[in-house]
Amino acid sequence: MRTNKHFLAILLCFVSVLFSYSQIETDSTSIAVNDKVVIAMDTLVKTPIDPLRPAKAAFLSAVLPGLGQAYNKRYWKIPIVWGAIAGGVLVYDFNTKQLDRYRDAYKRRLAGFKDDEFYGDGDSPNISTDALVRAQTQARRNKDLSLLVTLGFYALNILDANIDAHLLQFNVDDNLSLSPHFQYNKMENASDLGLTLNFNF
C-alpha cells in the first residue's frame, strides 16, 4: 500500500512538472530566447582595406583631372570635373585676350597712332586713353581671379578623389551595424518594432 502511495506521489509530481512546462511553452507573455548563436564564418566576407588607395586616387587626379574619380568608380563625377576646369580655362583665356586688346590699343595711343579698334572714325576717340588704362586693370584682375578659380577646381578634384577613396573603405558590413527591424508577433497578434545592434569581432 505504501509503495502505491509513493508511486502515486511520484506520478503526481511528474504530471505537475509536465503540466507546468507546457504552461511555460504556451504562455503568451513568455519570450523564447535562444542562447546559442551560430555564425557561419564562411558567409562573412571581409573586404581588405588598402591604406594606399586614397593616396593613389589623389595622385591619379593630380596627373589627369577625373582619373581619380574613375579609379574610385565614380564615373558620373568626371564630366563635372572636366566641365569646371574647362570653364575656368575658357574664362582665363577670354580675359587674357581682352587684356591684350586693351594693352595693344593703349600702346598705339602712346606711340601717337589713331588707328586702334577703340578710337573710331572721328577726330575724338570713342574710348579715352584713361578708360583704356582702367579696362586693362579690370581685365588683369579678372584674369587673375579666373586663374585662382581654375586652380581651386583642380585642387577640389584631387581632394574629392582622396576623400571618396577614404569613404569607400568605411566599415559598413554586417559585423558592425545598427538597423531597425519589424516583426509580427503571432502570440500577441501585434507588431514589434525595434533596433538591432550587431557588433562582432
Secondary structure, 3 states (H helix, E strand, C coil): CHHHHHHHHHHHHHHHHHHHHHHHHHCCCCCCCCCCCCCCHHHCCCCCCCCCHHHHHHHHHHHCCCHHHHHCCCHHHHHHHHHHHHHHHHHHHHHHHHHHHHHHHHHHHHCCCCCCCCCCCCCCCCCCHHHHHHHHHHHHHHHHHHHHHHHHHHHHHHHHHHHHHHHHCCCCCCCEEEEEEEEEECCCCEEEEEEEEEECC
